[in-house]
Amino acid sequence: MLFAEISDVKAFVGGGANLSMEMDSINPTMLSTAQKYLVPAIGPLWQELKLAYDNDDLSAAQEALLPYVQRPLAYLSLYEYAQIASVQFGEAGLFRVEGENAKTPYKYQENAYKDHMLHTGYEALEWMLKFLHANAIDYPTWIGSDAFARMFSGVLNLAEDMRSAYSKYLSRYTFEVIRPIITDVENFALVPLMGKNQYLVLVANIQENDLTPKERQLCQLGQKAVANLAMMEATARLWVRIEGAQVLQSERLEPQGYEKTSPPIASALGFKMRREELMGNRYIAEVKSYLSDNAEDFPLYAQYLADIEESAAIEAEANDMLAATRDRQSCCAYWPHCGHSHSTTTKGIVRL
């Protein structure tokens, strides 16, 4: 499972793992962790890397990738294992595992450990993705996979970019939680603004690491717009959650860190959401202005505007014809079989 001994795990997480732990105990958790966190990110690379490691037949590219995969696997496996490590199931049911020299931690200590492992593991996932993207030519299996298309599907693909666009306190974990919302915002805000063809070309150049300086500037403006609007939408969607038939909100109670759920109540979050909407729309306007000022560098956007203008003209002409038809119909109940003349030619106005 990419680790021969527990000391190999400890090399990545340091004091987060004790050498008394046995690999046989954590291996099942590692497998489920890989399926849950790594496979969605690297797709077929996981199986290729695991098979080569088990057979001691790693290529140079796999040797380079190995530590980038081991790090998130180590942190996230310990996070998952921490959910059950101190509790076991026997003939008498569930019981807590505790020794004279190894006391059960306080709840706040347990929560702090889990939070650290989870967030550090997700940051390691981002480092892995950045390494793969920078060296994509060495990993063609990944480039052709659904995992690659999913990880780099838009303008805003990395937590690092979102931190630059919004706030440095955002973690990769938070980014993953709101990723579906980011996709929605891009589809409903950026695509109608710049046109689908221009958007797809921009995304393709991001995937290929082949952005021009002006495309890079456009991406930065687009990322700021998407980040603000996504945070506004995420606040509205994720403030509360649905459990069964109930809608609940969560809060963490100090000092022990217990989580309390209760029905949602009104809050000052509205002010935060209004500011994010305001900033998001400001950057949407900046994107539009930048595209208009540099239309010669974005021909697909220029064509998109021309198509919109042509469609608007056709629609206006159709509306005029419809209005003229309605005028003729209102003239006579027997139109068009009445035999009356219904010329649409405008008569001149004669003033005496």
C-alpha atoms as a printed R data frame, in Angstrom:
    type eleno elety resid chain resno       x       y       z
1   ATOM     1    CA   MET     A     1   0.000   0.000   0.000
2   ATOM     2    CA   LEU     A     2   2.917   2.329  -0.903
3   ATOM     3    CA   PHE     A     3   4.335   1.893   2.643
4   ATOM     4    CA   ALA     A     4   6.415  -1.104   3.714
5   ATOM     5    CA   GLU     A     5   6.593  -0.217   7.423
6   ATOM     6    CA   ILE     A     6   5.011   2.225   9.844
7   ATOM     7    CA   SER     A     7   8.330   4.105   9.913
8   ATOM     8    CA   ASP     A     8   7.692   4.983   6.252
9   ATOM     9    CA   VAL     A     9   4.404   6.588   7.290
10  ATOM    10    CA   LYS     A    10   6.101   8.386  10.172
11  ATOM    11    CA   ALA     A    11   8.619   9.871   7.739
12  ATOM    12    CA   PHE     A    12   5.743  11.990   6.332
13  ATOM    13    CA   VAL     A    13   3.589  12.739   9.387
14  ATOM    14    CA   GLY     A    14   6.291  12.880  12.090
15  ATOM    15    CA   GLY     A    15   4.790  12.744  15.573
16  ATOM    16    CA   GLY     A    16   1.354  12.126  14.085
17  ATOM    17    CA   ALA     A    17   2.091   8.380  14.068
18  ATOM    18    CA   ASN     A    18   3.485   6.156  16.803
19  ATOM    19    CA   LEU     A    19   5.864   3.336  15.923
20  ATOM    20    CA   SER     A    20   3.738   0.953  18.022
21  ATOM    21    CA   MET     A    21   1.096   1.050  15.286
22  ATOM    22    CA   GLU     A    22   0.974  -2.001  13.063
23  ATOM    23    CA   MET     A    23   0.628  -1.805   9.286
24  ATOM    24    CA   ASP     A    24  -1.875  -4.686   9.359
25  ATOM    25    CA   SER     A    25  -4.181  -2.477  11.414
26  ATOM    26    CA   ILE     A    26  -4.043   0.557   9.162
27  ATOM    27    CA   ASN     A    27  -3.724  -1.073   5.718
28  ATOM    28    CA   PRO     A    28  -7.498  -1.605   5.249
29  ATOM    29    CA   THR     A    29  -8.048   2.071   6.110
30  ATOM    30    CA   MET     A    30  -5.338   3.089   3.647
31  ATOM    31    CA   LEU     A    31  -7.062   1.225   0.835
32  ATOM    32    CA   SER     A    32 -10.424   2.894   1.488
33  ATOM    33    CA   THR     A    33  -8.658   6.245   1.901
34  ATOM    34    CA   ALA     A    34  -6.994   5.876  -1.487
35  ATOM    35    CA   GLN     A    35 -10.336   5.076  -3.102
36  ATOM    36    CA   LYS     A    36 -12.032   8.022  -1.398
37  ATOM    37    CA   TYR     A    37  -9.407  10.761  -1.840
38  ATOM    38    CA   LEU     A    38  -6.706   9.757  -4.342
39  ATOM    39    CA   VAL     A    39  -8.493   7.857  -7.100
40  ATOM    40    CA   PRO     A    40 -10.857  10.789  -7.877
41  ATOM    41    CA   ALA     A    41  -7.767  13.001  -8.283
42  ATOM    42    CA   ILE     A    42  -5.318  10.772 -10.181
43  ATOM    43    CA   GLY     A    43  -7.565   8.089 -11.663
44  ATOM    44    CA   PRO     A    44  -5.689   5.174 -13.283
45  ATOM    45    CA   LEU     A    45  -2.333   6.453 -11.999
46  ATOM    46    CA   TRP     A    46  -3.182   5.043  -8.579
47  ATOM    47    CA   GLN     A    47  -3.446   1.454  -9.776
48  ATOM    48    CA   GLU     A    48  -0.367   1.787 -11.987
49  ATOM    49    CA   LEU     A    49   1.699   3.218  -9.128
50  ATOM    50    CA   LYS     A    50   0.485   0.641  -6.602
51  ATOM    51    CA   LEU     A    51   1.208  -2.264  -8.961
52  ATOM    52    CA   ALA     A    52   4.702  -0.979  -9.793
53  ATOM    53    CA   TYR     A    53   5.463  -0.397  -6.080
54  ATOM    54    CA   ASP     A    54   4.276  -3.888  -5.074
55  ATOM    55    CA   ASN     A    55   6.427  -5.414  -7.832
56  ATOM    56    CA   ASP     A    56   9.420  -3.167  -7.054
57  ATOM    57    CA   ASP     A    57   9.341  -1.968 -10.654
58  ATOM    58    CA   LEU     A    58   8.914   1.800 -10.464
59  ATOM    59    CA   SER     A    59   9.817   3.861 -13.523
60  ATOM    60    CA   ALA     A    60  11.694   7.154 -13.156
61  ATOM    61    CA   ALA     A    61   8.438   9.119 -13.514
62  ATOM    62    CA   GLN     A    62   6.750   6.935 -10.881
63  ATOM    63    CA   GLU     A    63   9.722   7.341  -8.521
64  ATOM    64    CA   ALA     A    64   9.327  11.122  -8.837
65  ATOM    65    CA   LEU     A    65   5.581  10.957  -8.223
66  ATOM    66    CA   LEU     A    66   5.676   8.470  -5.326
67  ATOM    67    CA   PRO     A    67   6.368  10.895  -2.421
68  ATOM    68    CA   TYR     A    68   3.690  13.297  -3.706
69  ATOM    69    CA   VAL     A    69   1.158  10.465  -3.458
70  ATOM    70    CA   GLN     A    70   2.482   9.019  -0.200
71  ATOM    71    CA   ARG     A    71   2.160  12.291   1.710
72  ATOM    72    CA   PRO     A    72  -1.615  12.803   1.309
73  ATOM    73    CA   LEU     A    73  -2.175   9.064   1.691
74  ATOM    74    CA   ALA     A    74  -0.350   9.073   5.036
75  ATOM    75    CA   TYR     A    75  -2.153  12.116   6.482
76  ATOM    76    CA   LEU     A    76  -5.625  11.226   5.266
77  ATOM    77    CA   SER     A    77  -5.287   7.559   6.299
78  ATOM    78    CA   LEU     A    78  -4.467   8.614   9.857
79  ATOM    79    CA   TYR     A    79  -7.400  11.034   9.788
80  ATOM    80    CA   GLU     A    80  -9.728   8.217   8.758
81  ATOM    81    CA   TYR     A    81  -8.158   5.723  11.174
82  ATOM    82    CA   ALA     A    82  -8.529   8.196  14.060
83  ATOM    83    CA   GLN     A    83 -12.304   7.831  13.787
84  ATOM    84    CA   ILE     A    84 -12.116   4.242  15.083
85  ATOM    85    CA   ALA     A    85  -8.599   3.743  16.499
86  ATOM    86    CA   SER     A    86  -9.525   4.107  20.180
87  ATOM    87    CA   VAL     A    87 -12.678   1.985  19.957
88  ATOM    88    CA   GLN     A    88 -12.944  -1.724  19.197
89  ATOM    89    CA   PHE     A    89 -15.754  -4.245  18.929
90  ATOM    90    CA   GLY     A    90 -15.710  -7.500  20.894
91  ATOM    91    CA   GLU     A    91 -18.068 -10.192  22.188
92  ATOM    92    CA   ALA     A    92 -19.402  -7.745  24.782
93  ATOM    93    CA   GLY     A    93 -19.887  -4.977  22.232
94  ATOM    94    CA   LEU     A    94 -17.962  -1.700  21.855
95  ATOM    95    CA   PHE     A    95 -15.168  -0.859  24.287
96  ATOM    96    CA   ARG     A    96 -12.502   1.844  24.545
97  ATOM    97    CA   VAL     A    97  -8.834   0.952  24.113
98  ATOM    98    CA   GLU     A    98  -6.659   2.547  26.785
99  ATOM    99    CA   GLY     A    99  -3.439   1.685  28.606
100 ATOM   100    CA   GLU     A   100  -1.537   2.852  31.670
101 ATOM   101    CA   ASN     A   101   0.909   4.874  29.578
102 ATOM   102    CA   ALA     A   102  -1.495   5.816  26.784
103 ATOM   103    CA   LYS     A   103  -4.539   7.689  28.008
104 ATOM   104    CA   THR     A   104  -7.481   8.634  25.786
105 ATOM   105    CA   PRO     A   105  -7.119  12.300  24.676
106 ATOM   106    CA   TYR     A   106  -9.559  15.013  25.607
107 ATOM   107    CA   LYS     A   107 -12.203  15.731  22.990
108 ATOM   108    CA   TYR     A   108 -10.608  19.038  21.936
109 ATOM   109    CA   GLN     A   109  -7.227  17.295  21.517
110 ATOM   110    CA   GLU     A   110  -8.815  14.601  19.378
111 ATOM   111    CA   ASN     A   111 -10.595  17.200  17.239
112 ATOM   112    CA   ALA     A   112  -7.405  19.252  16.823
113 ATOM   113    CA   TYR     A   113  -5.519  16.127  15.677
114 ATOM   114    CA   LYS     A   114  -8.220  15.189  13.172
115 ATOM   115    CA   ASP     A   115  -8.454  18.724  11.821
116 ATOM   116    CA   HIS     A   116  -4.695  18.904  11.338
117 ATOM   117    CA   MET     A   117  -4.539  15.557   9.555
118 ATOM   118    CA   LEU     A   118  -7.518  16.359   7.326
119 ATOM   119    CA   HIS     A   119  -6.414  19.830   6.262
120 ATOM   120    CA   THR     A   120  -2.733  18.921   5.876
121 ATOM   121    CA   GLY     A   121  -3.738  15.881   3.843
122 ATOM   122    CA   TYR     A   122  -5.815  18.009   1.493
123 ATOM   123    CA   GLU     A   123  -2.970  20.521   1.102
124 ATOM   124    CA   ALA     A   124  -0.716  17.584   0.182
125 ATOM   125    CA   LEU     A   125  -3.299  16.577  -2.424
126 ATOM   126    CA   GLU     A   126  -2.964  20.028  -3.956
127 ATOM   127    CA   TRP     A   127   0.847  19.743  -4.061
128 ATOM   128    CA   MET     A   128   0.416  16.406  -5.814
129 ATOM   129    CA   LEU     A   129  -1.934  17.910  -8.427
130 ATOM   130    CA   LYS     A   130   0.397  20.854  -9.044
131 ATOM   131    CA   PHE     A   131   3.322  18.457  -9.532
132 ATOM   132    CA   LEU     A   132   1.326  16.346 -11.975
133 ATOM   133    CA   HIS     A   133   0.103  19.364 -13.910
134 ATOM   134    CA   ALA     A   134   3.613  20.815 -14.175
135 ATOM   135    CA   ASN     A   135   4.973  17.467 -15.397
136 ATOM   136    CA   ALA     A   136   1.926  16.282 -17.330
137 ATOM   137    CA   ILE     A   137   3.984  15.101 -20.302
138 ATOM   138    CA   ASP     A   138   5.408  12.308 -18.106
139 ATOM   139    CA   TYR     A   139   1.938  11.040 -17.100
140 ATOM   140    CA   PRO     A   140  -0.122  10.571 -20.305
141 ATOM   141    CA   THR     A   141  -2.484   8.137 -18.580
142 ATOM   142    CA   TRP     A   142  -3.550  10.881 -16.195
143 ATOM   143    CA   ILE     A   143  -3.917  13.501 -18.942
144 ATOM   144    CA   GLY     A   144  -6.364  11.269 -20.816
145 ATOM   145    CA   SER     A   145  -8.415  10.350 -17.746
146 ATOM   146    CA   ASP     A   146 -11.693  11.616 -16.329
147 ATOM   147    CA   ALA     A   147  -9.790  12.505 -13.161
148 ATOM   148    CA   PHE     A   148  -7.675  15.094 -14.999
149 ATOM   149    CA   ALA     A   149 -10.733  16.560 -16.728
150 ATOM   150    CA   ARG     A   150 -12.470  16.790 -13.348
151 ATOM   151    CA   MET     A   151  -9.548  18.382 -11.482
152 ATOM   152    CA   PHE     A   152  -8.897  21.005 -14.201
153 ATOM   153    CA   SER     A   153 -12.374  21.598 -15.563
154 ATOM   154    CA   GLY     A   154 -12.586  25.372 -15.320
155 ATOM   155    CA   VAL     A   155 -10.855  28.689 -14.740
156 ATOM   156    CA   LEU     A   156 -10.540  28.233 -10.962
157 ATOM   157    CA   ASN     A   157  -8.990  24.811 -10.272
158 ATOM   158    CA   LEU     A   158  -6.636  25.191  -7.299
159 ATOM   159    CA   ALA     A   159  -7.014  26.403  -3.735
160 ATOM   160    CA   GLU     A   160  -3.821  28.407  -4.261
161 ATOM   161    CA   ASP     A   161  -5.565  30.435  -6.974
162 ATOM   162    CA   MET     A   162  -8.640  30.913  -4.811
163 ATOM   163    CA   ARG     A   163  -6.495  32.147  -1.926
164 ATOM   164    CA   SER     A   164  -4.964  34.734  -4.267
165 ATOM   165    CA   ALA     A   165  -8.408  35.710  -5.535
166 ATOM   166    CA   TYR     A   166 -10.309  35.776  -2.235
167 ATOM   167    CA   SER     A   167  -8.476  35.160   1.057
168 ATOM   168    CA   LYS     A   168  -5.409  33.313   2.301
169 ATOM   169    CA   TYR     A   169  -7.347  31.528   5.054
170 ATOM   170    CA   LEU     A   170  -9.103  29.241   2.573
171 ATOM   171    CA   SER     A   171  -7.846  25.654   2.675
172 ATOM   172    CA   ARG     A   172  -7.825  22.973  -0.005
173 ATOM   173    CA   TYR     A   173 -10.443  21.170   2.069
174 ATOM   174    CA   THR     A   174 -12.779  24.169   1.843
175 ATOM   175    CA   PHE     A   175 -12.059  24.404  -1.869
176 ATOM   176    CA   GLU     A   176 -13.089  20.761  -2.366
177 ATOM   177    CA   VAL     A   177 -16.291  21.295  -0.395
178 ATOM   178    CA   ILE     A   178 -17.397  24.187  -2.624
179 ATOM   179    CA   ARG     A   179 -15.989  22.854  -5.925
180 ATOM   180    CA   PRO     A   180 -19.474  21.971  -7.311
181 ATOM   181    CA   ILE     A   181 -20.579  25.542  -6.520
182 ATOM   182    CA   ILE     A   182 -17.514  26.942  -8.299
183 ATOM   183    CA   THR     A   183 -18.480  24.915 -11.372
184 ATOM   184    CA   ASP     A   184 -22.034  26.283 -11.217
185 ATOM   185    CA   VAL     A   185 -20.816  29.871 -10.953
186 ATOM   186    CA   GLU     A   186 -18.510  29.470 -13.947
187 ATOM   187    CA   ASN     A   187 -21.305  27.926 -16.012
188 ATOM   188    CA   PHE     A   188 -23.889  30.569 -15.113
189 ATOM   189    CA   ALA     A   189 -21.661  33.668 -14.876
190 ATOM   190    CA   LEU     A   190 -18.505  33.315 -16.987
191 ATOM   191    CA   VAL     A   191 -19.819  31.242 -19.906
192 ATOM   192    CA   PRO     A   192 -22.697  33.627 -20.797
193 ATOM   193    CA   LEU     A   193 -20.312  36.575 -20.408
194 ATOM   194    CA   MET     A   194 -17.504  35.461 -22.739
195 ATOM   195    CA   GLY     A   195 -19.280  32.835 -24.837
196 ATOM   196    CA   LYS     A   196 -18.926  29.069 -24.634
197 ATOM   197    CA   ASN     A   197 -16.285  28.767 -27.360
198 ATOM   198    CA   GLN     A   198 -13.987  31.396 -25.817
199 ATOM   199    CA   TYR     A   199 -14.447  29.810 -22.382
200 ATOM   200    CA   LEU     A   200 -13.598  26.310 -23.647
201 ATOM   201    CA   VAL     A   201 -10.453  27.570 -25.399
202 ATOM   202    CA   LEU     A   202  -9.371  29.308 -22.195
203 ATOM   203    CA   VAL     A   203  -9.918  26.142 -20.133
204 ATOM   204    CA   ALA     A   204  -8.067  24.026 -22.720
205 ATOM   205    CA   ASN     A   205  -5.061  26.380 -22.553
206 ATOM   206    CA   ILE     A   206  -5.124  26.177 -18.751
207 ATOM   207    CA   GLN     A   207  -5.063  22.378 -18.968
208 ATOM   208    CA   GLU     A   208  -2.148  22.495 -21.397
209 ATOM   209    CA   ASN     A   209  -0.183  25.100 -19.411
210 ATOM   210    CA   ASP     A   210  -0.203  27.264 -22.534
211 ATOM   211    CA   LEU     A   211  -1.751  30.592 -21.552
212 ATOM   212    CA   THR     A   212  -0.731  33.816 -23.271
213 ATOM   213    CA   PRO     A   213  -0.017  36.815 -20.990
214 ATOM   214    CA   LYS     A   214  -3.407  38.327 -21.820
215 ATOM   215    CA   GLU     A   215  -5.196  35.025 -21.219
216 ATOM   216    CA   ARG     A   216  -3.423  34.805 -17.860
217 ATOM   217    CA   GLN     A   217  -4.666  38.286 -16.949
218 ATOM   218    CA   LEU     A   218  -8.184  37.323 -18.034
219 ATOM   219    CA   CYS     A   219  -7.980  34.195 -15.866
220 ATOM   220    CA   GLN     A   220  -6.970  36.207 -12.815
221 ATOM   221    CA   LEU     A   221  -9.927  38.573 -13.244
222 ATOM   222    CA   GLY     A   222 -12.266  35.641 -13.850
223 ATOM   223    CA   GLN     A   223 -10.955  33.831 -10.772
224 ATOM   224    CA   LYS     A   224 -11.672  36.864  -8.580
225 ATOM   225    CA   ALA     A   225 -15.232  37.060  -9.905
226 ATOM   226    CA   VAL     A   226 -15.846  33.330  -9.494
227 ATOM   227    CA   ALA     A   227 -14.265  33.190  -6.022
228 ATOM   228    CA   ASN     A   228 -16.463  35.961  -4.602
229 ATOM   229    CA   LEU     A   229 -19.683  34.709  -6.178
230 ATOM   230    CA   ALA     A   230 -18.911  31.111  -5.187
231 ATOM   231    CA   MET     A   231 -18.333  32.096  -1.555
232 ATOM   232    CA   MET     A   232 -21.624  33.992  -1.546
233 ATOM   233    CA   GLU     A   233 -23.456  30.974  -2.953
234 ATOM   234    CA   ALA     A   234 -21.615  28.584  -0.629
235 ATOM   235    CA   THR     A   235 -22.634  30.653   2.398
236 ATOM   236    CA   ALA     A   236 -26.259  30.372   1.318
237 ATOM   237    CA   ARG     A   237 -26.090  26.644   0.533
238 ATOM   238    CA   LEU     A   238 -23.752  25.276   3.200
239 ATOM   239    CA   TRP     A   239 -24.795  27.316   6.217
240 ATOM   240    CA   VAL     A   240 -27.410  24.655   6.804
241 ATOM   241    CA   ARG     A   241 -27.600  21.023   5.772
242 ATOM   242    CA   ILE     A   242 -30.318  18.403   5.409
243 ATOM   243    CA   GLU     A   243 -30.306  15.315   7.610
244 ATOM   244    CA   GLY     A   244 -33.185  12.980   6.874
245 ATOM   245    CA   ALA     A   245 -36.323  15.094   7.079
246 ATOM   246    CA   GLN     A   246 -34.680  17.924   9.060
247 ATOM   247    CA   VAL     A   247 -32.839  21.077   8.034
248 ATOM   248    CA   LEU     A   248 -30.057  21.812  10.529
249 ATOM   249    CA   GLN     A   249 -27.162  24.163  11.172
250 ATOM   250    CA   SER     A   250 -23.976  23.191  12.990
251 ATOM   251    CA   GLU     A   251 -21.754  24.971  15.493
252 ATOM   252    CA   ARG     A   252 -18.690  23.871  17.464
253 ATOM   253    CA   LEU     A   253 -18.856  24.327  21.238
254 ATOM   254    CA   GLU     A   254 -15.649  25.182  23.085
255 ATOM   255    CA   PRO     A   255 -13.518  24.179  24.912
256 ATOM   256    CA   GLN     A   256 -14.105  20.479  24.187
257 ATOM   257    CA   GLY     A   257 -15.041  21.040  20.557
258 ATOM   258    CA   TYR     A   258 -18.337  19.176  20.564
259 ATOM   259    CA   GLU     A   259 -20.531  19.802  17.534
260 ATOM   260    CA   LYS     A   260 -24.074  20.986  18.167
261 ATOM   261    CA   THR     A   261 -26.850  20.871  15.573
262 ATOM   262    CA   SER     A   262 -30.018  22.953  15.779
263 ATOM   263    CA   PRO     A   263 -32.639  24.514  13.481
264 ATOM   264    CA   PRO     A   264 -31.214  27.451  11.487
265 ATOM   265    CA   ILE     A   265 -31.810  30.991  12.727
266 ATOM   266    CA   ALA     A   266 -31.388  34.433  11.158
267 ATOM   267    CA   SER     A   267 -27.836  35.815  11.199
268 ATOM   268    CA   ALA     A   268 -25.615  38.674  10.109
269 ATOM   269    CA   LEU     A   269 -24.357  36.468   7.280
270 ATOM   270    CA   GLY     A   270 -26.513  38.546   4.930
271 ATOM   271    CA   PHE     A   271 -24.009  41.404   5.108
272 ATOM   272    CA   LYS     A   272 -21.144  39.080   4.167
273 ATOM   273    CA   MET     A   273 -23.114  37.670   1.248
274 ATOM   274    CA   ARG     A   274 -24.032  41.134  -0.062
275 ATOM   275    CA   ARG     A   275 -20.375  42.177  -0.024
276 ATOM   276    CA   GLU     A   276 -19.338  39.032  -1.898
277 ATOM   277    CA   GLU     A   277 -22.074  39.579  -4.462
278 ATOM   278    CA   LEU     A   278 -20.967  43.196  -4.897
279 ATOM   279    CA   MET     A   279 -17.293  42.280  -5.355
280 ATOM   280    CA   GLY     A   280 -18.155  39.378  -7.642
281 ATOM   281    CA   ASN     A   281 -20.229  41.600  -9.921
282 ATOM   282    CA   ARG     A   282 -17.493  44.239  -9.953
283 ATOM   283    CA   TYR     A   283 -15.037  41.673 -11.233
284 ATOM   284    CA   ILE     A   284 -17.579  40.387 -13.751
285 ATOM   285    CA   ALA     A   285 -17.688  43.945 -15.093
286 ATOM   286    CA   GLU     A   286 -13.865  43.976 -15.121
287 ATOM   287    CA   VAL     A   287 -13.799  40.756 -17.162
288 ATOM   288    CA   LYS     A   288 -16.238  42.218 -19.674
289 ATOM   289    CA   SER     A   289 -14.273  45.461 -19.926
290 ATOM   290    CA   TYR     A   290 -10.973  43.590 -20.375
291 ATOM   291    CA   LEU     A   291 -12.418  41.399 -23.126
292 ATOM   292    CA   SER     A   292 -13.869  44.422 -24.929
293 ATOM   293    CA   ASP     A   293 -10.598  46.363 -24.701
294 ATOM   294    CA   ASN     A   294  -8.638  43.368 -26.044
295 ATOM   295    CA   ALA     A   295 -11.158  41.951 -28.507
296 ATOM   296    CA   GLU     A   296  -8.449  41.465 -31.163
297 ATOM   297    CA   ASP     A   297  -6.724  38.979 -28.832
298 ATOM   298    CA   PHE     A   298  -9.963  37.088 -28.189
299 ATOM   299    CA   PRO     A   299 -11.549  36.582 -31.639
300 ATOM   300    CA   LEU     A   300 -14.027  34.008 -30.387
301 ATOM   301    CA   TYR     A   301 -15.400  36.577 -27.945
302 ATOM   302    CA   ALA     A   302 -15.689  39.136 -30.759
303 ATOM   303    CA   GLN     A   303 -17.579  36.580 -32.853
304 ATOM   304    CA   TYR     A   304 -19.811  35.804 -29.875
305 ATOM   305    CA   LEU     A   305 -20.776  39.493 -29.612
306 ATOM   306    CA   ALA     A   306 -21.426  39.655 -33.360
307 ATOM   307    CA   ASP     A   307 -23.672  36.574 -33.131
308 ATOM   308    CA   ILE     A   308 -25.602  38.132 -30.236
309 ATOM   309    CA   GLU     A   309 -26.081  41.345 -32.208
310 ATOM   310    CA   GLU     A   310 -27.264  39.440 -35.272
311 ATOM   311    CA   SER     A   311 -29.687  37.362 -33.205
312 ATOM   312    CA   ALA     A   312 -31.036  40.511 -31.565
313 ATOM   313    CA   ALA     A   313 -31.623  42.101 -34.981
314 ATOM   314    CA   ILE     A   314 -33.452  39.011 -36.267
315 ATOM   315    CA   GLU     A   315 -35.561  38.870 -33.119
316 ATOM   316    CA   ALA     A   316 -36.418  42.583 -33.406
317 ATOM   317    CA   GLU     A   317 -37.480  42.127 -37.024
318 ATOM   318    CA   ALA     A   318 -39.650  39.141 -36.093
319 ATOM   319    CA   ASN     A   319 -41.251  41.153 -33.268
320 ATOM   320    CA   ASP     A   320 -42.007  44.026 -35.680
321 ATOM   321    CA   MET     A   321 -43.670  41.625 -38.123
322 ATOM   322    CA   LEU     A   322 -45.686  40.061 -35.311
323 ATOM   323    CA   ALA     A   323 -46.817  43.484 -34.110
324 ATOM   324    CA   ALA     A   324 -47.875  44.475 -37.645
325 ATOM   325    CA   THR     A   325 -49.840  41.240 -38.023
326 ATOM   326    CA   ARG     A   326 -51.647  41.878 -34.742
327 ATOM   327    CA   ASP     A   327 -52.541  45.399 -35.920
328 ATOM   328    CA   ARG     A   328 -54.117  44.005 -39.105
329 ATOM   329    CA   GLN     A   329 -55.980  41.336 -37.185
330 ATOM   330    CA   SER     A   330 -57.472  43.910 -34.835
331 ATOM   331    CA   CYS     A   331 -58.820  45.911 -37.821
332 ATOM   332    CA   CYS     A   332 -61.396  43.373 -38.914
333 ATOM   333    CA   ALA     A   333 -62.832  40.256 -37.335
334 ATOM   334    CA   TYR     A   334 -62.815  38.480 -40.737
335 ATOM   335    CA   TRP     A   335 -59.118  39.157 -41.571
336 ATOM   336    CA   PRO     A   336 -57.521  37.900 -43.801
337 ATOM   337    CA   HIS     A   337 -60.721  36.920 -45.682
338 ATOM   338    CA   CYS     A   338 -62.458  40.268 -45.384
339 ATOM   339    CA   GLY     A   339 -61.225  41.700 -48.701
340 ATOM   340    CA   HIS     A   340 -60.114  44.938 -47.090
341 ATOM   341    CA   SER     A   341 -56.742  46.451 -47.874
342 ATOM   342    CA   HIS     A   342 -54.282  46.208 -44.948
343 ATOM   343    CA   SER     A   343 -51.167  47.876 -46.225
344 ATOM   344    CA   THR     A   344 -48.284  48.127 -43.771
345 ATOM   345    CA   THR     A   345 -46.911  51.172 -45.581
346 ATOM   346    CA   THR     A   346 -46.699  54.137 -43.243
347 ATOM   347    CA   LYS     A   347 -48.799  57.090 -44.484
348 ATOM   348    CA   GLY     A   348 -47.321  60.526 -44.498
349 ATOM   349    CA   ILE     A   349 -48.726  62.994 -41.952
350 ATOM   350    CA   VAL     A   350 -50.295  66.119 -43.486
351 ATOM   351    CA   ARG     A   351 -50.590  69.217 -41.380
352 ATOM   352    CA   LEU     A   352 -52.882  72.026 -42.494
